[in-house]
Amino acid sequence: MIFSSSESGINYFSLRPTGESHNSGELTIKKDELFMFVALEGQFILNAGYNNTSYPVDGECGINLFYPMLDWVVEWNKIDSLSEGMGLSIHLKLLHQLLTGSEKADLKEVIRSGIYQGDQSINEKPFILSPQMKMILRQLGSPPVGGHTIRPWIRSKIMELFSLLIDQTAPTSREQSCPFLNQSEATEKINLLRDYFLRNPDEKAGLELFGQKFNMKAHSLKKGFKKVFNKSPKYFCQEVKMDRALELLKKEEITVGELAFKSGYSNTSHFIRSFKNRFGSTPSQFFKTKNNTQ
């Protein structure tokens, strides 16, 4: 059963143990939503409609799925009648606002931040449910409040849930004290480099230009960029190129070769591979899915 939080952008449902031998269902997830599914007990099989791939989710584990190109359908199946699970879909801009307090970032900025998806837009790696996370999820399944207090209560629980998840999945080798984060001037320089990459996703040109401008070596710029944004300049530029390619695909009828050229790739095979790594399907598969939904 799907429960609304009395707020646009948040929906969740509970799958409780039943006497039935088989229990399944499906839900449409919008392209600007993150979908989380957890198995509190037992095991489930999820099928993601964007790539027709099945993902097993075992007891006390969860998984996040995100597909930024088109709306898609997720299906779930219980392995046995005693399995218990929960699903949550939330608009990424709302989640970003809850966790950062920022209401200005557009969806592209939220996606590029990498806060929720790690190194890729599609985070298909299972995560472990801590006791605190399990408690929050069970509370969401049976809210102890109602009326005017349900909305702030659910917001606070989602903030708590994703804060624990982000803390759990943060790289263990990452320095707790980052010099670039402690020096406002250095951070401002790295932010300017990022703004340049958003306009001109050419890593070599950007590093040369800003290296001369700030009298810094390319190595230092790369290191600072990685510490501030948790991704390398090369990977960030590739993301920008892929996002531009996606926009072109949505607006124009264009060949893959032309799309690769306009996206700054001289090697079409390399472009197709990068596109699939970013979005989970090739440009041709996107065309097919797009035409089938029109």
MARNUVEX-69168 format. One record per residue (C-alpha): z, x, y. Coordinates in steps of 0.02 Angstrom, whole numbers, plus 50000, padded with zeros to 5 digits. Each point is the difference from the previous one (the first is absolute). Example, Ala and Ser with C-alpha at 12.3 -4.5 7.8 and 13.67 -1.06 7.14 Angstrom:
<atoms>
+-------+-------+-------+
|     z |     x |     y |
+-------+-------+-------+
| 50390 | 50615 | 49775 |
| 49967 | 50069 | 50172 |
+-------+-------+-------+
</atoms>
This chain:
<atoms>
+-------+-------+-------+
|     z |     x |     y |
+-------+-------+-------+
| 50000 | 50000 | 50000 |
| 49955 | 50065 | 50174 |
| 50134 | 49997 | 50134 |
| 49964 | 50012 | 50186 |
| 50118 | 50093 | 50114 |
| 49967 | 49877 | 50142 |
| 49901 | 50140 | 50082 |
| 49816 | 50039 | 50000 |
| 49961 | 50161 | 49908 |
| 50136 | 49997 | 49867 |
| 49994 | 49914 | 49830 |
| 50094 | 50035 | 49841 |
| 50027 | 49921 | 49830 |
| 50118 | 50014 | 49853 |
| 49953 | 50001 | 49816 |
| 50156 | 49958 | 49903 |
| 50027 | 50009 | 49811 |
| 49936 | 49842 | 49914 |
| 49988 | 49929 | 49826 |
| 49812 | 50007 | 50007 |
| 49909 | 50128 | 49894 |
| 49875 | 50036 | 50137 |
| 50014 | 49993 | 50189 |
| 49864 | 50052 | 50121 |
| 49939 | 49965 | 50176 |
| 49895 | 50063 | 50143 |
| 50008 | 50021 | 50189 |
| 49871 | 50042 | 50134 |
| 50048 | 50154 | 50102 |
| 49921 | 50025 | 50170 |
| 49919 | 50166 | 50044 |
| 50131 | 50034 | 50134 |
| 50147 | 49971 | 49882 |
| 50100 | 50115 | 49888 |
| 50045 | 49924 | 49831 |
| 50156 | 50056 | 49909 |
| 50039 | 49947 | 49822 |
| 50159 | 50047 | 49906 |
| 50060 | 49972 | 49822 |
| 50188 | 49973 | 50007 |
| 50005 | 49980 | 49810 |
| 49871 | 50011 | 49862 |
| 49817 | 50040 | 50032 |
| 49851 | 49926 | 50092 |
| 49815 | 50037 | 50008 |
| 49916 | 49987 | 50171 |
| 49813 | 49985 | 50024 |
| 49934 | 50051 | 50171 |
| 49844 | 49901 | 50044 |
| 49926 | 50134 | 50113 |
| 49969 | 50121 | 49857 |
| 50036 | 49893 | 49845 |
| 50130 | 50127 | 49945 |
| 50159 | 49955 | 49906 |
| 50167 | 50079 | 50044 |
| 50154 | 49988 | 49886 |
| 50164 | 49980 | 50094 |
| 50152 | 50033 | 49893 |
| 50179 | 49943 | 50026 |
| 50088 | 50072 | 50153 |
| 49835 | 50064 | 50072 |
| 49881 | 49938 | 50133 |
| 49827 | 50033 | 50072 |
| 49914 | 49980 | 50169 |
| 49817 | 49949 | 50012 |
| 49893 | 49997 | 50156 |
| 49813 | 49973 | 50024 |
| 49942 | 50006 | 50183 |
| 49820 | 49941 | 49977 |
| 50008 | 49820 | 49940 |
| 50124 | 49868 | 49946 |
| 50035 | 50013 | 49814 |
| 50088 | 49910 | 49858 |
| 50144 | 50071 | 49899 |
| 50042 | 49927 | 49828 |
| 50160 | 50029 | 49905 |
| 50048 | 49972 | 49819 |
| 50171 | 50008 | 49918 |
| 50008 | 50102 | 49841 |
| 50142 | 49893 | 49935 |
| 50096 | 49846 | 50056 |
| 50155 | 50100 | 50050 |
| 49908 | 50103 | 50131 |
| 50058 | 49976 | 50180 |
| 49900 | 50054 | 50151 |
| 49968 | 49977 | 50185 |
| 49849 | 50015 | 50114 |
| 49994 | 50027 | 50187 |
| 49851 | 50001 | 50119 |
| 50024 | 50053 | 50180 |
| 49882 | 50032 | 50146 |
| 49998 | 50187 | 50035 |
| 50015 | 49978 | 50189 |
| 50156 | 49896 | 49977 |
| 50074 | 50127 | 49878 |
| 49959 | 50140 | 50122 |
| 50085 | 49903 | 50139 |
| 50156 | 49969 | 49895 |
| 50020 | 50182 | 49952 |
| 49948 | 50087 | 50162 |
| 50033 | 49871 | 50135 |
| 49822 | 50026 | 50064 |
| 49895 | 49847 | 50038 |
| 49854 | 50093 | 50078 |
| 49919 | 50086 | 49851 |
| 49841 | 49918 | 49935 |
| 49966 | 49983 | 49814 |
| 49897 | 50159 | 49989 |
| 50141 | 50101 | 50076 |
| 50124 | 49922 | 49880 |
| 49891 | 50042 | 49850 |
| 49969 | 50179 | 50059 |
| 50186 | 50029 | 50023 |
| 50017 | 50016 | 49812 |
| 50179 | 49936 | 50006 |
| 49974 | 49866 | 49867 |
| 49856 | 50066 | 49894 |
| 50043 | 50184 | 49988 |
| 49845 | 50109 | 49995 |
| 49876 | 49861 | 49963 |
| 49970 | 49822 | 50057 |
| 50021 | 49940 | 49823 |
| 50168 | 50049 | 49930 |
| 49990 | 49961 | 49815 |
| 50142 | 50113 | 49944 |
| 50152 | 49905 | 49933 |
| 50167 | 50029 | 50083 |
| 50176 | 49986 | 49928 |
| 50113 | 49858 | 50055 |
| 50169 | 50065 | 50055 |
| 50154 | 49889 | 49976 |
| 49998 | 49964 | 50187 |
| 49817 | 49947 | 49996 |
| 50030 | 49887 | 49850 |
| 50144 | 49916 | 50090 |
| 49892 | 49968 | 50155 |
| 49859 | 49927 | 49895 |
| 50118 | 49883 | 49909 |
| 50071 | 49945 | 50167 |
| 49824 | 49963 | 50063 |
| 49974 | 49891 | 49847 |
| 50154 | 49897 | 50043 |
| 50032 | 50007 | 50188 |
| 50182 | 49960 | 50042 |
| 49952 | 49933 | 50171 |
| 49883 | 49870 | 50071 |
| 49948 | 49912 | 50158 |
| 49986 | 50108 | 50154 |
| 50076 | 50152 | 49916 |
| 49876 | 50019 | 49856 |
| 49868 | 50092 | 50103 |
| 50111 | 50141 | 50068 |
| 50087 | 50014 | 49831 |
| 49835 | 50026 | 49907 |
| 49939 | 50123 | 50131 |
| 50158 | 50103 | 49981 |
| 49984 | 50002 | 49810 |
| 49818 | 50055 | 50007 |
| 50045 | 50138 | 50123 |
| 50137 | 50057 | 49882 |
| 49887 | 49991 | 49846 |
| 49857 | 50101 | 50073 |
| 50117 | 50125 | 50083 |
| 50072 | 50038 | 49828 |
| 49826 | 50010 | 49924 |
| 49933 | 50118 | 50134 |
| 50154 | 50110 | 49983 |
| 49978 | 50004 | 49811 |
| 49815 | 50046 | 50006 |
| 50013 | 50129 | 50141 |
| 49946 | 50174 | 49941 |
| 50154 | 50093 | 49940 |
| 49931 | 50166 | 50065 |
| 49978 | 49937 | 50176 |
| 50112 | 50087 | 50124 |
| 50139 | 49891 | 50066 |
| 49994 | 50086 | 50168 |
| 49824 | 50017 | 50065 |
| 49978 | 50116 | 50151 |
| 49852 | 49898 | 50063 |
| 50103 | 49842 | 49996 |
| 50140 | 50084 | 50097 |
| 49889 | 50070 | 50138 |
| 49924 | 49864 | 50107 |
| 49869 | 50117 | 50077 |
| 49937 | 50058 | 49830 |
| 49997 | 49822 | 49935 |
| 49900 | 49944 | 50152 |
| 49869 | 50135 | 49963 |
| 49984 | 49941 | 49820 |
| 49984 | 49820 | 50059 |
| 49858 | 50052 | 50117 |
| 49913 | 50085 | 49854 |
| 50018 | 49840 | 49899 |
| 49925 | 49897 | 50143 |
| 49853 | 50120 | 50003 |
| 49972 | 49979 | 49813 |
| 50000 | 49811 | 50021 |
| 49854 | 50018 | 50122 |
| 49915 | 50147 | 49915 |
| 50052 | 50026 | 49817 |
| 49940 | 50180 | 49990 |
| 50144 | 50108 | 49939 |
| 49920 | 50168 | 50041 |
| 49948 | 49951 | 50177 |
| 50171 | 49924 | 50037 |
| 50098 | 50150 | 49938 |
| 49890 | 50121 | 50098 |
| 50009 | 49897 | 50160 |
| 50188 | 49971 | 49998 |
| 50036 | 50175 | 49935 |
| 49919 | 50070 | 50157 |
| 50076 | 49867 | 50114 |
| 50179 | 50028 | 49940 |
| 49982 | 50183 | 49949 |
| 50049 | 49957 | 49822 |
| 49930 | 50058 | 49835 |
| 49910 | 49874 | 49888 |
| 50130 | 50030 | 49865 |
| 50141 | 49949 | 50118 |
| 49907 | 49843 | 50053 |
| 49969 | 49952 | 49819 |
| 50181 | 50030 | 49954 |
| 50064 | 49901 | 50149 |
| 49880 | 49856 | 49968 |
| 50054 | 49989 | 49817 |
| 50184 | 49999 | 50047 |
| 49981 | 49867 | 50134 |
| 49879 | 49883 | 49909 |
| 50033 | 50048 | 49818 |
| 49815 | 50032 | 49968 |
| 49881 | 50143 | 50037 |
| 49872 | 49995 | 50142 |
| 49861 | 50007 | 49870 |
| 50066 | 49848 | 49907 |
| 50032 | 49906 | 50162 |
| 49822 | 50031 | 50061 |
| 49933 | 49942 | 49833 |
| 50100 | 49838 | 50017 |
| 49927 | 49970 | 50174 |
| 49824 | 50027 | 49935 |
| 50029 | 49881 | 49855 |
| 50071 | 49866 | 50116 |
| 49845 | 50015 | 50109 |
| 49889 | 49987 | 49847 |
| 50091 | 49842 | 49947 |
| 49971 | 49922 | 50171 |
| 49814 | 50040 | 49988 |
| 49992 | 49924 | 49826 |
| 50078 | 49840 | 50064 |
| 49880 | 49984 | 50146 |
| 49833 | 50070 | 49941 |
| 49881 | 49998 | 49853 |
| 49985 | 50186 | 49974 |
| 49955 | 50119 | 49859 |
| 50131 | 50114 | 49927 |
| 49903 | 50152 | 50060 |
| 49995 | 49935 | 50179 |
| 50183 | 49954 | 49992 |
| 50046 | 50175 | 49940 |
| 49900 | 50080 | 50142 |
| 50076 | 49888 | 50133 |
| 50173 | 50039 | 49931 |
| 49973 | 50187 | 50018 |
| 49960 | 50044 | 49819 |
| 49848 | 50103 | 49949 |
| 50037 | 49977 | 49814 |
| 49984 | 49818 | 49944 |
| 50091 | 50029 | 49836 |
| 50147 | 50076 | 50093 |
| 50001 | 49851 | 50118 |
| 50000 | 49873 | 49856 |
| 50143 | 50092 | 49915 |
| 50102 | 50005 | 50162 |
| 49966 | 49815 | 50033 |
| 50059 | 49952 | 49825 |
| 50157 | 50107 | 50016 |
| 50041 | 49914 | 50164 |
| 49960 | 49818 | 49957 |
| 49996 | 49989 | 49810 |
| 49814 | 49958 | 49984 |
| 49832 | 50075 | 50044 |
| 49895 | 49938 | 50148 |
| 49882 | 49915 | 49878 |
| 50145 | 49910 | 49915 |
| 50060 | 49944 | 50171 |
| 49828 | 49927 | 50037 |
| 50004 | 49906 | 49836 |
| 50175 | 49931 | 50029 |
| 49958 | 49954 | 50179 |
| 49843 | 49905 | 49951 |
| 50090 | 49909 | 49860 |
| 50133 | 49935 | 50120 |
| 49877 | 49938 | 50132 |
+-------+-------+-------+
</atoms>
